[in-house]
Amino acid sequence: MTNDEKAKWFSRAVKFQLEGLIFLEMKSRKNGIGTWVIEDGKSKAFLNSNLEWEAETAQSQKDESFIIRTRFDLDTALALYEQYKMFNLDLQGIQEKAISAFA
């Protein structure tokens, strides 16, 4: 496979594993621009703009606010996931310190 063929194949990919069962997935594409979600493959929840996991709702129940909270351009989706990881590591460190303080 040539590099051009690889690039063409990659541009059509719509789902990438970020870590464990966490995936970056393209949900739609308009005018060559993708709309992406961060999905927890185990719980089928989406990371929203508040850095919280939000359960997927049935297609008929998805309102505009759900779409706005959970769909992002590629750069924003990746940045939110990085923020989520940093926040969780900080929170984990605080919990460990609190536990050891009371031990």
Secondary structure, 3 states (H helix, E strand, C coil): CCHHHHHHHHHHCCEEEEECCEEEEEEEEECCEEEEEEEECCCCEEECCCCCEEECCCHHHCCHHHHHHHCECHHHHHHHHHHHHHHHHHHHHHHHHHHHHHC
